[in-house]
């Protein structure tokens, strides 16, 4: 017997999701990841204040007096390539992407299941 989903860690829930939904979960994950990466690329390319936005939502914090900034804060302040900056930003968005993947996968699986059932029922009726 497994523990309720709400008491599991995010990592355990992701493993449970992939075990239950398999290829559908992988497809949803890749789709969400790609969408976020594209959005991050566009934001960095258009010179959006990404560092300020991440500070506002609490994903990174401004270093206190005498404290050295973290690697993400340093990277976002530097002049890296657009794709490298987008990948770093996308990594920082993990706490946002994961719940979206967890919530979206069962819905996508249901929709795909209905489509498969409709197609197979339609194919049998035509015979």
C-alpha positions as CSV (number, residue, x, y, z in Angstrom):
1,X,0.0,0.0,0.0
2,X,1.4,3.4,-1.0
3,X,1.3,6.7,1.0
4,X,-1.2,9.4,0.0
5,X,0.1,11.6,-2.8
6,X,0.1,14.7,-0.6
7,X,2.5,13.2,1.9
8,X,5.1,12.2,-0.7
9,X,8.0,14.4,-1.7
10,X,8.0,16.0,-5.2
11,X,10.6,13.6,-6.4
12,X,8.6,10.6,-5.2
13,X,5.4,12.0,-6.8
14,X,7.3,12.4,-10.1
15,X,8.5,8.8,-10.0
16,X,5.0,7.6,-9.2
17,X,3.7,9.7,-12.1
18,X,6.2,8.2,-14.6
19,X,5.5,4.7,-13.3
20,X,1.7,5.1,-13.7
21,X,1.6,7.1,-17.0
22,X,4.8,6.1,-18.7
23,X,5.1,7.6,-22.2
24,X,2.3,10.1,-21.6
25,X,4.1,11.5,-18.6
26,X,7.3,11.8,-20.6
27,X,5.6,13.5,-23.4
28,X,3.9,16.0,-21.1
29,X,7.2,16.6,-19.3
30,X,9.0,17.3,-22.6
31,X,6.2,19.5,-23.8
32,X,6.2,21.6,-20.6
33,X,10.0,21.8,-20.4
34,X,10.2,22.9,-24.1
35,X,7.5,25.5,-23.7
36,X,9.2,27.0,-20.6
37,X,12.6,26.9,-22.4
38,X,11.1,28.7,-25.4
39,X,9.5,31.3,-23.1
40,X,12.7,31.8,-21.2
41,X,14.7,32.2,-24.4
42,X,12.2,34.9,-25.6
43,X,12.4,36.7,-22.3
44,X,16.2,36.7,-22.2
45,X,16.4,37.7,-25.9
46,X,13.9,40.6,-25.4
47,X,16.0,41.9,-22.4
48,X,13.3,41.3,-19.8
49,X,14.6,41.9,-16.2
50,X,14.7,38.1,-15.5
51,X,16.8,38.5,-12.3
52,X,14.3,41.0,-10.9
53,X,11.3,38.8,-11.7
54,X,12.9,35.8,-10.0
55,X,13.7,37.9,-6.9
56,X,10.1,39.0,-6.8
57,X,8.7,35.5,-6.8
58,X,11.3,34.3,-4.3
59,X,13.3,31.9,-6.6
60,X,16.5,33.8,-5.9
61,X,17.4,36.4,-3.3
62,X,19.5,39.5,-3.3
63,X,22.7,38.8,-1.3
64,X,22.9,40.5,2.1
65,X,25.8,42.8,3.0
66,X,29.1,40.9,2.9
67,X,27.4,37.8,1.4
68,X,28.5,36.4,-1.9
69,X,25.7,36.1,-4.5
70,X,24.7,32.6,-5.6
71,X,25.7,31.0,-8.9
72,X,22.4,31.7,-10.5
73,X,22.4,35.3,-9.5
74,X,26.0,35.7,-10.8
75,X,25.0,34.0,-14.1
76,X,22.0,36.2,-14.7
77,X,24.1,39.3,-14.0
78,X,26.8,38.3,-16.5
79,X,26.9,38.5,-20.2
80,X,26.4,34.9,-21.2
81,X,24.8,33.7,-24.4
82,X,21.1,33.9,-24.8
83,X,20.5,30.1,-24.9
84,X,22.8,29.5,-21.9
85,X,20.9,32.2,-19.9
86,X,17.6,30.7,-21.0
87,X,18.7,27.2,-19.9
88,X,19.7,28.6,-16.5
89,X,16.5,30.4,-16.1
90,X,14.5,27.3,-17.1
91,X,16.4,25.3,-14.4
92,X,15.4,27.9,-11.9
93,X,11.8,27.4,-12.9
94,X,11.8,23.8,-11.8
95,X,9.5,24.5,-8.8
96,X,7.0,26.0,-11.2
97,X,7.3,23.4,-14.0
98,X,7.0,20.3,-11.8
99,X,3.5,20.9,-10.4
100,X,2.3,21.8,-13.8
101,X,3.6,18.5,-15.2
102,X,2.1,16.6,-12.2
103,X,-1.3,18.2,-12.7
104,X,-1.4,18.1,-16.5
105,X,-0.4,14.5,-17.1
106,X,-3.6,12.8,-15.8
107,X,-5.7,15.1,-17.8
108,X,-3.7,14.5,-21.0
109,X,-3.9,10.7,-20.3
110,X,-7.7,10.9,-20.0
111,X,-8.0,12.9,-23.2
112,X,-5.7,10.5,-25.1
113,X,-7.6,7.5,-23.7
114,X,-11.0,8.9,-24.9
115,X,-9.6,9.6,-28.3
116,X,-8.3,6.0,-28.6
117,X,-11.6,4.6,-27.4
118,X,-13.5,6.8,-29.9
119,X,-11.2,5.7,-32.8
120,X,-11.4,2.0,-31.9
121,X,-15.2,2.2,-31.5
122,X,-15.6,4.0,-34.8
123,X,-13.4,1.5,-36.6
124,X,-15.5,-1.4,-35.3
125,X,-18.8,0.2,-36.3
126,X,-17.6,0.7,-39.9
127,X,-17.0,-3.0,-40.4
